[in-house]
Amino acid sequence: MKILVVDDSKAMRMIVMRTLRQAGFDGHTISEATNGAEALEAIKSAAPDLVLSDWNMPEMNGLQLLQELKKQGSPVKFGFVTSEGSAEMRQQATENGALFLVSKPFTVEAFQTALDGVI
């Protein structure tokens, strides 16, 4: 499975990738993007199976990315890994097709629970 990690913070992308490995998802190809616009291009060219995206990023935020993918009819699975965890944001994520929202700070167990059945 190909996984795209989208976050404007290099440190957070590294933490997400490390947590994926610790959660037992280390046999997958993992790539990175720094914002939604870059992720959109990466999705077109590399066709990942799953996108793990931050919510707040410059140029195109995670919700805008998800909405654009939905508009284009993309089949990619999508989840948020973000500091945004309010009930309203969770509702927006779900209504727009996100499979899960993992709030920062997160644990290995949170990744295992969110990704169970997705990967």
All heavy atoms as an XYZ file, in Angstrom:
902
protein
N       0.840     -1.181      0.000
C       0.000      0.000      0.000
C       0.880      1.238      0.000
O       1.891      1.287      0.689
C      -0.918     -0.008      1.229
C      -1.788      1.224      1.334
S      -2.980      1.165      2.680
C      -4.369      0.460      1.822
N       0.465      2.260     -0.740
C       1.178      3.532     -0.778
C       0.436      4.545      0.089
O      -0.773      4.728     -0.060
C       1.278      4.047     -2.214
C       2.153      3.180     -3.096
C       2.396      3.832     -4.444
C       1.248      3.552     -5.369
N       1.498      4.033     -6.743
N       1.176      5.169      0.997
C       0.608      6.140      1.930
C       1.284      7.487      1.713
O       2.517      7.563      1.656
C       0.810      5.684      3.388
C       0.164      4.313      3.616
C       0.249      6.728      4.356
C       0.521      3.675      4.949
N       0.500      8.553      1.602
C       1.014      9.908      1.474
C       0.744     10.659      2.771
O      -0.403     10.745      3.214
C       0.343     10.624      0.297
C       0.727     12.086      0.076
C       2.210     12.223     -0.256
C      -0.139     12.707     -1.009
N       1.804     11.185      3.386
C       1.695     11.964      4.620
C       1.819     13.438      4.244
O       2.822     13.851      3.655
C       2.795     11.564      5.630
C       2.723     12.440      6.874
C       2.670     10.090      5.999
N       0.792     14.223      4.580
C       0.743     15.631      4.190
C       0.717     16.502      5.437
O      -0.228     16.438      6.227
C      -0.514     15.925      3.338
C      -0.467     17.349      2.791
C      -0.673     14.907      2.226
N       1.775     17.294      5.602
C       1.857     18.208      6.747
C       2.898     19.262      6.416
O       3.940     18.929      5.833
C       2.254     17.451      8.024
C       1.932     18.221      9.287
O       2.428     19.363      9.435
O       1.181     17.694     10.122
N       2.646     20.519      6.780
C       3.609     21.569      6.490
C       4.817     21.531      7.417
O       5.822     22.182      7.154
C       2.951     22.956      6.508
C       2.222     23.271      7.801
O       1.579     22.362      8.357
O       2.270     24.426      8.240
N       4.765     20.748      8.464
C       5.888     20.602      9.398
C       6.668     19.319      9.096
O       6.130     18.214      9.201
C       5.368     20.553     10.837
O       6.366     20.079     11.707
N       7.931     19.491      8.736
C       8.794     18.331      8.462
C       8.875     17.440      9.699
O       8.808     16.212      9.594
C      10.191     18.821      8.053
C      11.234     17.741      7.904
C      11.079     16.976      6.626
C      12.249     16.039      6.412
N      12.019     15.089      5.341
N       9.015     18.049     10.865
C       9.111     17.270     12.110
C       7.848     16.423     12.310
O       7.934     15.246     12.677
C       9.328     18.200     13.302
N       6.676     17.001     12.051
C       5.437     16.249     12.240
C       5.319     15.127     11.209
O       4.856     14.033     11.540
C       4.226     17.184     12.171
C       2.926     16.503     12.540
S       2.924     15.589     14.117
C       3.208     16.891     15.289
N       5.753     15.368      9.976
C       5.722     14.294      8.977
C       6.589     13.132      9.444
O       6.198     11.967      9.316
C       6.189     14.793      7.602
C       5.216     15.731      6.927
C       5.546     15.996      5.470
N       6.902     16.371      5.181
C       7.381     17.611      5.193
N       6.575     18.630      5.492
N       8.644     17.852      4.891
N       7.738     13.436     10.010
C       8.637     12.384     10.504
C       7.990     11.635     11.674
O       8.095     10.409     11.768
C       9.988     12.975     10.924
C      10.721     13.715      9.817
S      10.904     12.824      8.261
C      11.981     11.522      8.712
N       7.321     12.353     12.568
C       6.646     11.725     13.713
C       5.520     10.817     13.234
O       5.355      9.692     13.723
C       6.123     12.800     14.695
C       7.305     13.498     15.381
C       5.174     12.187     15.716
C       6.923     14.768     16.131
N       4.737     11.277     12.259
C       3.637     10.460     11.725
C       4.209      9.187     11.089
O       3.708      8.082     11.338
C       2.787     11.255     10.705
C       1.840     10.340      9.948
C       2.016     12.368     11.412
N       5.279      9.326     10.308
C       5.869      8.154      9.654
C       6.446      7.179     10.682
O       6.279      5.964     10.556
C       6.926      8.584      8.641
C       6.287      9.266      7.434
S       7.421      9.661      6.090
C       8.366     10.985      6.804
N       7.087      7.706     11.720
C       7.613      6.848     12.784
C       6.471      6.130     13.506
O       6.557      4.928     13.795
C       8.446      7.670     13.773
C       9.085      6.781     14.861
C       9.811      7.580     15.914
N       8.826      8.314     16.702
C       8.999      9.543     17.145
N      10.091     10.221     16.898
N       8.050     10.129     17.855
N       5.388      6.844     13.780
C       4.254      6.240     14.474
C       3.607      5.165     13.617
O       3.195      4.121     14.141
C       3.239      7.325     14.883
O       3.916      8.324     15.655
C       2.111      6.739     15.699
N       3.535      5.381     12.309
C       3.019      4.339     11.410
C       3.849      3.063     11.547
O       3.304      1.965     11.653
C       3.058      4.817      9.956
C       1.924      5.721      9.505
C       2.246      6.318      8.142
C       0.610      4.963      9.468
N       5.164      3.211     11.548
C       6.047      2.039     11.694
C       5.843      1.369     13.049
O       5.735      0.149     13.134
C       7.512      2.449     11.503
C       7.863      2.775     10.061
C       9.353      2.947      9.846
N       9.907      4.079     10.578
C       9.954      5.327     10.132
N       9.471      5.620      8.941
N      10.477      6.285     10.857
N       5.757      2.169     14.102
C       5.567      1.618     15.446
C       4.219      0.923     15.590
O       4.070     -0.014     16.370
C       5.693      2.732     16.499
C       7.093      3.279     16.638
C       7.145      4.515     17.534
O       6.155      5.227     17.709
N       8.323      4.784     18.084
N       3.235      1.372     14.815
C       1.893      0.787     14.878
C       1.796     -0.477     14.025
O       0.735     -1.085     13.948
C       0.855      1.817     14.434
N       2.900     -0.844     13.391
C       2.925     -2.080     12.611
C       2.655     -1.896     11.128
O       2.456     -2.870     10.409
N       2.689     -0.650     10.660
C       2.427     -0.381      9.250
C       3.715     -0.017      8.514
O       3.739      0.867      7.669
C       1.394      0.749      9.117
C       0.108      0.457      9.837
C      -0.253      1.167     10.967
C      -0.741     -0.552      9.391
C      -1.431      0.903     11.636
C      -1.928     -0.835     10.053
C      -2.267     -0.111     11.181
N       4.794     -0.718      8.824
C       6.092     -0.377      8.252
C       6.365     -1.038      6.908
O       7.336     -0.737      6.255
C       7.219     -0.694      9.234
C       7.186     -2.130      9.717
O       6.191     -2.830      9.471
O       8.163     -2.545     10.366
N       5.518     -1.918      6.439
C       5.740     -2.589      5.174
C       5.165     -1.834      3.986
O       5.075     -2.381      2.895
N       4.809     -0.585      4.181
C       4.154      0.197      3.136
C       5.094      1.267      2.593
O       6.017      1.700      3.272
C       2.883      0.844      3.678
C       1.924     -0.150      4.262
N       1.137     -0.967      3.481
C       1.657     -0.497      5.551
C       0.415     -1.761      4.259
N       0.713     -1.491      5.519
N       4.844      1.712      1.385
C       5.613      2.791      0.782
C       5.018      4.111      1.265
O       3.821      4.368      1.062
C       5.522      2.729     -0.752
O       5.982      1.451     -1.177
C       6.348      3.820     -1.401
N       5.852      4.937      1.905
C       5.365      6.191      2.475
C       6.067      7.354      1.790
O       7.290      7.384      1.707
C       5.614      6.240      4.000
C       4.912      5.054      4.679
C       5.115      7.567      4.570
C       5.239      4.912      6.153
N       5.267      8.305      1.292
C       5.817      9.515      0.693
C       5.271     10.726      1.440
O       4.396     10.589      2.302
C       5.487      9.577     -0.804
O       4.098      9.497     -1.006
N       5.783     11.904      1.089
C       5.444     13.118      1.827
C       5.042     14.252      0.895
O       5.496     14.307     -0.246
C       6.654     13.614      2.618
C       7.305     12.631      3.531
C       8.601     13.176      4.117
O       8.586     14.297      4.682
O       9.619     12.496      4.004
N       4.227     15.166      1.421
C       3.897     16.431      0.764
C       3.790     17.491      1.852
O       3.432     17.191      2.985
C       2.597     16.322     -0.012
N       4.096     18.738      1.489
C       4.145     19.809      2.489
C       2.868     20.629      2.600
O       2.742     21.444      3.503
C       5.316     20.768      2.205
O       5.112     21.361      0.919
C       6.639     20.031      2.234
N       1.930     20.444      1.664
C       0.649     21.150      1.734
C      -0.337     20.471      0.794
O       0.028     19.551      0.057
C       0.811     22.647      1.414
C       1.346     22.882      0.016
O       0.800     22.384     -0.971
N       2.418     23.649     -0.077
N      -1.569     20.929      0.814
C      -2.601     20.306      0.003
C      -2.352     20.404     -1.492
O      -2.625     19.458     -2.238
N      -1.834     21.544     -1.950
C      -1.577     21.716     -3.383
C      -0.508     20.728     -3.852
O      -0.657     20.081     -4.898
C      -1.158     23.152     -3.671
N       0.563     20.597     -3.077
C       1.619     19.629     -3.406
C       1.072     18.202     -3.339
O       1.389     17.358     -4.179
C       2.790     19.798     -2.432
C       4.000     18.965     -2.781
C       5.145     19.176     -1.797
O       5.540     20.348     -1.579
O       5.635     18.171     -1.241
N       0.228     17.950     -2.362
C      -0.366     16.614     -2.212
C      -1.241     16.274     -3.414
O      -1.225     15.144     -3.896
C      -1.187     16.544     -0.932
N      -1.995     17.249     -3.910
C      -2.868     17.013     -5.054
C      -2.045     16.548     -6.260
O      -2.419     15.601     -6.950
C      -3.644     18.292     -5.377
C      -4.894     18.163     -6.214
C      -5.882     17.188     -5.603
C      -5.534     19.529     -6.386
N      -0.915     17.193     -6.476
C      -0.032     16.790     -7.575
C       0.546     15.397     -7.329
O       0.627     14.578     -8.242
C       1.090     17.816     -7.763
C       0.595     19.147     -8.295
C      -0.183     19.031     -9.598
O       0.295     18.329    -10.524
O      -1.279     19.621     -9.696
N       0.953     15.134     -6.089
C       1.521     13.821     -5.750
C       0.478     12.717     -5.927
O       0.809     11.610     -6.363
C       2.048     13.829     -4.312
N      -0.759     13.006     -5.612
C      -1.836     12.019     -5.756
C      -2.074     11.720     -7.232
O      -2.255     10.565     -7.616
C      -3.116     12.513     -5.046
C      -2.892     12.528     -3.529
C      -4.312     11.643     -5.411
C      -3.901     13.335     -2.755
N      -2.020     12.759     -8.071
C      -2.196     12.566     -9.515
C      -1.079     11.704    -10.099
O      -1.321     10.860    -10.949
C      -2.236     13.918    -10.229
C      -3.514     14.687    -10.003
C      -3.447     16.040    -10.688
C      -4.645     16.899    -10.339
N      -4.517     18.255    -10.876
N       0.152     11.937     -9.640
C       1.292     11.237    -10.247
C       1.594      9.886     -9.611
O       2.008      8.962    -10.303
C       2.541     12.125    -10.201
O       2.919     12.387     -8.867
N       1.403      9.755     -8.307
C       1.823      8.527     -7.618
C       0.667      7.625     -7.194
O       0.895      6.490     -6.792
C       2.670      8.877     -6.395
N      -0.555      8.131     -7.249
C      -1.754      7.362     -6.898
C      -1.627      6.578     -5.589
O      -1.683      5.354     -5.575
C      -2.124      6.421     -8.041
N      -1.471      7.290     -4.456
C      -1.419      6.572     -3.180
C      -2.761      5.933     -2.856
O      -3.796      6.322     -3.401
C      -1.073      7.673     -2.166
C      -1.617      8.915     -2.783
C      -1.442      8.744     -4.276
N      -2.732      4.958     -1.972
C      -3.952      4.286     -1.529
C      -4.599      5.009     -0.354
O      -5.795      4.889     -0.122
C      -3.625      2.847     -1.116
C      -2.968      2.087     -2.246
O      -3.631      1.869     -3.263
O      -1.776      1.742     -2.107
N      -3.765      5.737      0.406
C      -4.225      6.407      1.621
C      -3.493      7.726      1.783
O      -2.282      7.792      1.590
C      -3.964      5.522      2.849
C      -4.238      6.117      4.225
C      -5.721      6.433      4.417
C      -3.752      5.174      5.320
N      -4.227      8.769      2.159
C      -3.651     10.075      2.483
C      -3.900     10.342      3.959
O      -5.033     10.215      4.434
C      -4.281     11.202      1.633
C      -3.783     12.568      2.081
C      -3.995     10.984      0.153
N      -2.829     10.685      4.675
C      -2.919     11.134      6.068
C      -2.557     12.608      6.060
O      -1.405     12.961      5.809
C      -1.943     10.355      6.960
C      -2.124      8.847      7.012
C      -1.020      8.213      7.859
C      -3.487      8.489      7.569
N      -3.520     13.473      6.306
C      -3.313     14.906      6.116
C      -3.553     15.719      7.373
O      -4.493     15.456      8.123
C      -4.253     15.413      5.016
O      -4.084     16.803      4.803
N      -2.718     16.739      7.529
C      -2.960     17.769      8.526
C      -4.149     18.598      8.046
O      -4.532     18.541      6.875
C      -1.704     18.633      8.653
C      -1.764     19.619      9.805
O      -2.599     19.436     10.719
O      -0.966     20.572      9.814
N      -4.749     19.362      8.938
C      -5.877     20.203      8.562
C      -5.386     21.582      8.130
O      -5.707     22.056      7.048
C      -6.831     20.327      9.757
C      -8.153     20.940      9.426
C      -8.410     22.249      9.104
C      -9.418     20.279      9.372
N      -9.746     22.436      8.865
C     -10.387     21.243      9.022
C      -9.827     18.962      9.599
C     -11.740     20.945      8.904
C     -11.170     18.665      9.481
C     -12.117     19.642      9.134
N      -4.602     22.235      8.988
C      -4.160     23.611      8.737
C      -2.795     23.631      8.055
O      -1.788     23.252      8.659
C      -4.090     24.398     10.050
C      -5.461     24.629     10.636
O      -6.376     25.036      9.944
N      -5.606     24.340     11.909
N      -2.786     24.057      6.798
C      -1.552     24.168      6.024
C      -1.690     25.351      5.068
O      -2.803     25.719      4.709
C      -1.312     22.896      5.196
C      -1.150     21.638      6.007
S      -0.979     20.181      4.955
C      -2.660     20.020      4.296
N      -0.561     25.915      4.628
C      -0.628     27.013      3.655
C      -0.998     26.489      2.261
O      -0.940     25.288      2.006
C       0.801     27.565      3.661
C       1.648     26.418      4.096
C       0.803     25.615      5.042
N      -1.366     27.391      1.395
C      -1.730     27.156     -0.007
C      -3.048     26.411     -0.177
O      -3.935     26.902     -0.838
C      -0.615     26.443     -0.776
C       0.617     27.304     -0.946
C       1.627     26.699     -1.872
O       1.256     26.286     -2.990
O       2.797     26.648     -1.470
N      -3.162     25.216      0.383
C      -4.414     24.457      0.340
C      -4.463     23.626      1.612
O      -3.586     22.805      1.847
C      -4.455     23.545     -0.887
C      -5.708     22.670     -0.964
S      -5.675     21.483     -2.335
C      -6.221     22.521     -3.671
N      -5.474     23.857      2.447
C      -5.525     23.103      3.702
C      -6.061     21.691      3.458
O      -6.473     21.339      2.349
C      -6.310     23.866      4.777
C      -7.798     23.982      4.479
O      -8.425     23.064      3.942
N      -8.375     25.113      4.847
N      -6.068     20.890      4.492
C      -6.468     19.493      4.366
C      -7.920     19.312      3.965
O      -8.240     18.429      3.164
N      -8.813     20.144      4.482
C     -10.221     20.030      4.119
C     -10.415     20.388      2.646
O     -11.150     19.712      1.928
C     -11.095     20.908      5.019
C     -12.598     20.795      4.768
C     -13.095     19.353      4.972
C     -13.363     21.758      5.662
N      -9.739     21.438      2.182
C      -9.826     21.812      0.773
C      -9.279     20.686     -0.119
O      -9.841     20.407     -1.175
C      -9.050     23.104      0.510
C      -9.688     24.319      1.140
C      -8.755     25.525      1.145
O      -7.537     25.392      1.245
N      -9.336     26.710      1.046
N      -8.201     20.054      0.325
C      -7.641     18.924     -0.416
C      -8.667     17.801     -0.516
O      -8.915     17.269     -1.604
C      -6.363     18.420      0.259
C      -5.775     17.111     -0.265
C      -5.403     17.218     -1.737
C      -4.571     16.711      0.587
N      -9.273     17.449      0.594
C     -10.278     16.386      0.604
C     -11.450     16.739     -0.303
O     -11.928     15.905     -1.079
C     -10.754     16.132      2.041
C     -11.867     15.102      2.226
C     -11.485     13.748      1.668
C     -12.214     14.993      3.712
N     -11.911     17.981     -0.232
C     -13.032     18.407     -1.066
C     -12.677     18.345     -2.548
O     -13.490     17.940     -3.378
C     -13.479     19.819     -0.663
C     -14.146     19.846      0.696
C     -14.355     21.248      1.238
O     -13.644     22.191      0.876
N     -15.334     21.395      2.132
N     -11.470     18.741     -2.893
C     -11.035     18.690     -4.293
C     -10.932     17.252     -4.786
O     -11.339     16.943     -5.902
C      -9.690     19.417     -4.461
C      -9.195     19.458     -5.881
C     -10.114     20.200     -6.856
O     -10.860     21.103     -6.441
O     -10.076     19.862     -8.061
N     -10.409     16.375     -3.961
C     -10.319     14.965     -4.334
C     -11.712     14.382     -4.554
O     -11.951     13.647     -5.512
C      -9.576     14.166     -3.260
C      -8.081     14.443     -3.149
C      -7.511     13.794     -1.893
C      -7.350     13.970     -4.399
N     -12.637     14.740     -3.678
C     -14.016     14.260     -3.806
C     -14.637     14.777     -5.105
O     -15.290     14.039     -5.832
C     -14.812     14.722     -2.583
C     -16.202     14.159     -2.490
C     -16.853     14.599     -1.185
C     -18.247     14.072     -1.032
N     -18.885     14.518      0.207
N     -14.395     16.064     -5.392
C     -14.932     16.683     -6.604
C     -14.397     15.982     -7.861
O     -15.118     15.810     -8.834
C     -14.563     18.172     -6.624
C     -15.204     18.956     -7.748
C     -14.993     20.439     -7.571
C     -13.689     20.848     -8.200
N     -13.450     22.294     -8.159
N     -13.122     15.558     -7.796
C     -12.494     14.886     -8.933
C     -12.864     13.403     -9.027
O     -12.481     12.730     -9.965
C     -10.975     15.020     -8.864
C     -10.476     16.431     -9.035
C      -8.966     16.534     -8.916
O      -8.258     15.542     -8.826
N      -8.458     17.760     -8.911
N     -13.563     12.905     -8.011
C     -13.953     11.499     -8.008
C     -12.811     10.562     -7.659
O     -12.837      9.380     -8.007
N     -11.830     11.062     -6.940
C     -10.675     10.242     -6.560
C     -11.091      9.133     -5.589
O     -11.833      9.378     -4.641
C      -9.611     11.113     -5.889
O      -8.558     10.307     -5.374
N     -10.574      7.925     -5.792
C     -10.907      6.818     -4.896
C      -9.990      6.710     -3.670
O     -10.155      5.824     -2.850
C     -10.723      5.594     -5.799
C      -9.593      5.995     -6.695
C      -9.803      7.470     -6.952
N      -9.020      7.625     -3.540
C      -8.037      7.511     -2.461
C      -8.729      7.606     -1.094
O      -9.639      8.412     -0.887
C      -6.923      8.582     -2.607
C      -7.443      9.985     -2.356
C      -5.759      8.279     -1.672
N      -8.305      6.747     -0.178
C      -8.802      6.797      1.201
C      -8.136      7.980      1.888
O      -6.968      8.287      1.621
C      -8.479      5.500      1.924
C      -9.180      4.293      1.320
C      -8.744      3.023      1.991
C      -9.374      1.809      1.327
N      -8.872      0.571      1.892
N      -8.849      8.626      2.816
C      -8.367      9.884      3.385
C      -8.667      9.941      4.867
O      -9.778      9.639      5.297
C      -9.075     11.050      2.677
C      -8.429     12.383      2.879
C      -7.638     12.930      1.890
C      -8.627     13.099      4.053
C      -7.046     14.178      2.051
C      -8.041     14.334      4.231
C      -7.247     14.885      3.227
N      -7.662     10.347      5.657
C      -7.839     10.574      7.082
C      -7.036     11.772      7.529
O      -6.021     12.123      6.917
N      -7.489     12.398      8.584
C      -6.781     13.555      9.135
C      -5.941     13.149     10.335
O      -6.361     12.334     11.158
C      -7.778     14.633      9.587
C      -8.387     15.400      8.451
C      -9.676     15.129      8.034
C      -7.672     16.392      7.800
C     -10.258     15.825      6.987
C      -8.231     17.098      6.747
C      -9.534     16.817      6.340
N      -4.753     13.750     10.436
C      -3.905     13.669     11.615
C      -3.612     15.128     11.946
O      -2.792     15.768     11.285
C      -2.600     12.885     11.344
C      -1.757     12.830     12.607
C      -2.910     11.481     10.839
N      -4.322     15.660     12.928
C      -4.318     17.105     13.131
C      -4.528     17.493     14.588
O      -5.028     16.691     15.377
C      -5.416     17.742     12.248
O      -5.406     19.150     12.408
C      -6.793     17.180     12.578
N      -4.157     18.706     14.902
C      -4.417     19.227     16.248
C      -5.868     19.677     16.376
O      -6.332     19.981     17.466
C      -3.469     20.387     16.559
O      -3.599     21.393     15.580
N      -6.568     19.719     15.260
C      -7.980     20.112     15.254
C      -8.832     18.893     15.595
O      -8.867     17.937     14.847
C      -8.378     20.636     13.871
C      -7.490     21.733     13.342
C      -7.545     22.996     14.178
O      -8.514     23.194     14.916
O      -6.599     23.789     14.084
N      -9.519     18.939     16.710
C     -10.290     17.776     17.099
C     -11.667     18.098     17.640
O     -12.295     17.275     18.281
N     -12.168     19.309     17.334
C     -13.481     19.695     17.846
C     -14.565     18.846     17.189
O     -14.375     18.278     16.110
C     -13.749     21.179     17.573
O     -13.954     21.390     16.184
N     -15.710     18.793     17.829
C     -16.838     18.032     17.288
C     -17.240     18.575     15.917
O     -17.562     17.814     14.999
C     -18.022     18.095     18.250
N     -17.202     19.890     15.745
C     -17.562     20.504     14.464
C     -16.585     20.082     13.358
O     -17.003     19.760     12.244
C     -17.558     22.034     14.602
C     -17.886     22.751     13.306
C     -17.755     24.266     13.417
O     -17.867     24.805     14.534
O     -17.539     24.890     12.377
N     -15.304     20.077     13.677
C     -14.318     19.689     12.667
C     -14.415     18.200     12.343
O     -14.275     17.806     11.190
C     -12.920     20.081     13.110
C     -12.757     21.585     13.154
S     -11.109     22.087     13.523
C     -10.643     22.694     11.908
N     -14.669     17.396     13.338
C     -14.864     15.959     13.089
C     -16.067     15.746     12.172
O     -16.036     14.915     11.263
C     -15.040     15.202     14.405
C     -13.750     15.064     15.189
C     -13.945     14.284     16.485
N     -12.718     14.240     17.238
C     -11.733     13.383     17.027
N     -11.832     12.497     16.070
N     -10.629     13.411     17.758
N     -17.122     16.515     12.415
C     -18.319     16.414     11.583
C     -17.998     16.841     10.147
O     -18.402     16.179      9.190
C     -19.445     17.268     12.152
C     -20.722     17.184     11.330
C     -21.849     18.023     11.924
O     -21.762     18.515     13.034
N     -22.909     18.185     11.164
N     -17.275     17.946      9.980
C     -16.886     18.409      8.646
C     -16.051     17.341      7.935
O     -16.251     17.089      6.752
C     -16.059     19.698      8.729
C     -16.858     20.939      8.907
C     -15.966     22.154      8.801
O     -15.005     22.307      9.558
N     -16.258     23.027      7.852
N     -15.126     16.749      8.660
C     -14.264     15.717      8.075
C     -15.106     14.544      7.584
O     -14.962     14.091      6.444
C     -13.234     15.249      9.108
N     -16.009     14.076      8.435
C     -16.858     12.937      8.086
C     -17.775     13.266      6.916
O     -17.913     12.483      5.976
C     -17.682     12.497      9.301
O     -16.792     12.154     10.366
C     -18.554     11.298      8.979
N     -18.399     14.434      6.959
C     -19.323     14.841      5.891
C     -18.632     14.941      4.539
O     -19.259     14.774      3.502
C     -19.981     16.175      6.243
C     -21.018     16.068      7.334
C     -21.575     17.410      7.769
O     -21.084     18.468      7.298
O     -22.494     17.411      8.605
N     -17.328     15.225      4.561
C     -16.577     15.364      3.313
C     -15.875     14.079      2.897
O     -15.149     14.069      1.915
C     -15.588     16.523      3.425
C     -16.288     17.855      3.260
O     -16.558     18.276      2.156
N     -16.620     18.508      4.376
N     -16.077     13.007      3.658
C     -15.563     11.715      3.235
C     -14.326     11.199      3.930
O     -13.793     10.157      3.543
N     -13.848     11.899      4.959
C     -12.693     11.390      5.698
C     -13.100     10.137      6.473
O     -14.201     10.069      7.028
C     -12.153     12.447      6.661
N     -12.219      9.168      6.512
C     -12.501      7.917      7.215
C     -12.260      8.035      8.716
O     -12.832      7.292      9.500
C     -11.638      6.794      6.640
C     -11.876      6.486      5.157
C     -10.895      5.439      4.666
C     -13.309      6.042      4.933
N     -11.379      8.959      9.110
C     -11.057      9.135     10.529
C     -10.379     10.475     10.741
O      -9.948     11.127      9.783
C     -10.151      7.999     11.037
C      -8.877      7.855     10.252
C      -7.758      8.626     10.525
C      -8.804      6.939      9.207
C      -6.593      8.494      9.793
C      -7.649      6.791      8.460
C      -6.539      7.579      8.755
N     -10.293     10.878     12.003
C      -9.531     12.049     12.411
C      -8.794     11.661     13.677
O      -9.421     11.344     14.683
C     -10.453     13.244     12.657
C      -9.759     14.586     12.913
C     -10.623     15.741     12.413
C      -9.428     14.791     14.374
N      -7.466     11.652     13.606
C      -6.619     11.367     14.760
C      -6.098     12.704     15.263
O      -5.509     13.474     14.502
C      -5.431     10.442     14.381
C      -4.489     10.266     15.550
C      -5.939      9.095     13.880
N      -6.349     12.998     16.532
C      -5.927     14.273     17.107
C      -4.498     14.202     17.638
O      -4.093     13.203     18.225
C      -6.857     14.667     18.259
O      -8.149     14.906     17.777
N      -3.759     15.305     17.423
C      -2.419     15.466     17.997
C      -2.601     15.998     19.409
O      -3.487     16.830     19.619
C      -1.591     16.475     17.192
C      -1.356     16.106     15.752
C      -0.667     17.268     15.039
C      -0.557     17.069     13.551
N      -0.052     18.254     12.861
N      -1.801     15.607     20.374
C      -0.802     14.544     20.258
C      -1.492     13.184     20.195
O      -2.544     12.981     20.798
C       0.028     14.688     21.527
C      -0.906     15.318     22.520
C      -1.859     16.170     21.709
N      -0.914     12.290     19.447
C      -1.513     10.983     19.231
C      -0.612      9.883     19.762
O       0.545     10.119     20.104
C      -1.805     10.754     17.741
C      -0.656     11.111     16.859
C       0.425     10.268     16.692
C      -0.664     12.313     16.173
C       1.491     10.596     15.884
C       0.403     12.657     15.348
C       1.481     11.795     15.204
N      -1.182      8.690     19.842
C      -0.443      7.523     20.318
C      -0.397      6.472     19.214
O      -1.154      6.542     18.239
C      -1.143      6.903     21.542
O      -2.437      6.438     21.134
C      -1.284      7.893     22.685
N       0.451      5.500     19.407
C       0.523      4.362     18.496
C      -0.842      3.679     18.452
O      -1.332      3.303     17.381
C       1.633      3.383     18.942
C       1.566      2.080     18.171
C       3.006      4.022     18.779
N      -1.473      3.542     19.609
C      -2.774      2.889     19.687
C      -3.834      3.652     18.902
O      -4.711      3.051     18.281
C      -3.212      2.723     21.150
C      -2.368      1.755     21.942
C      -1.009      2.334     22.400
O      -0.846      3.589     22.428
O      -0.116      1.532     22.690
N      -3.774      4.993     18.916
C      -4.731      5.795     18.154
C      -4.592      5.504     16.664
O      -5.590      5.400     15.941
C      -4.519      7.287     18.428
N      -3.352      5.335     16.199
C      -3.124      4.995     14.783
C      -3.646      3.598     14.490
O      -4.282      3.374     13.446
C      -1.632      5.088     14.445
C      -1.225      6.404     13.867
C      -1.309      7.560     14.625
C      -0.764      6.501     12.572
C      -0.931      8.780     14.101
C      -0.390      7.716     12.032
C      -0.477      8.870     12.807
N      -3.375      2.675     15.377
C      -3.842      1.294     15.157
C      -5.360      1.256     15.073
O      -5.914      0.607     14.194
C      -3.327      0.379     16.271
C      -1.842      0.134     16.189
C      -1.284     -0.542     17.430
O      -1.760     -0.350     18.540
N      -0.232     -1.337     17.236
N      -6.035      1.953     15.957
C      -7.500      1.983     15.963
C      -8.040      2.651     14.713
O      -8.952      2.122     14.055
C      -8.017      2.721     17.213
O      -7.555      2.032     18.386
C      -9.525      2.791     17.230
N      -7.476      3.803     14.345
C      -7.966      4.550     13.182
C      -7.732      3.785     11.881
O      -8.574      3.814     10.985
C      -7.290      5.907     13.103
N      -6.598      3.115     11.781
C      -6.235      2.459     10.523
C      -6.692      1.015     10.428
O      -6.564      0.396      9.366
C      -4.719      2.550     10.320
C      -4.207      3.979     10.134
C      -2.683      4.020     10.137
C      -4.750      4.609      8.880
N      -7.240      0.481     11.503
C      -7.741     -0.894     11.465
C      -8.870     -0.975     10.445
O      -9.855     -0.252     10.527
C      -8.254     -1.310     12.851
C      -8.702     -2.759     12.891
O      -8.030     -3.593     12.273
O      -9.741     -3.021     13.530
N      -8.729     -1.830      9.480
C      -9.719     -1.963      8.437
C      -9.518     -1.028      7.256
O     -10.126     -1.202      6.217
N      -8.660     -0.014      7.431
C      -8.350      0.905      6.330
C      -7.140      0.394      5.552
O      -7.109      0.435      4.337
C      -8.088      2.335      6.869
C      -7.647      3.271      5.757
C      -9.330      2.882      7.550
N      -6.159     -0.112      6.304
C      -4.944     -0.657      5.681
C      -5.034     -2.156      5.729
O      -5.282     -2.742      6.735
C      -3.675     -0.167      6.409
C      -3.515      1.326      6.220
C      -2.457     -0.898      5.885
C      -2.261      1.916      6.812
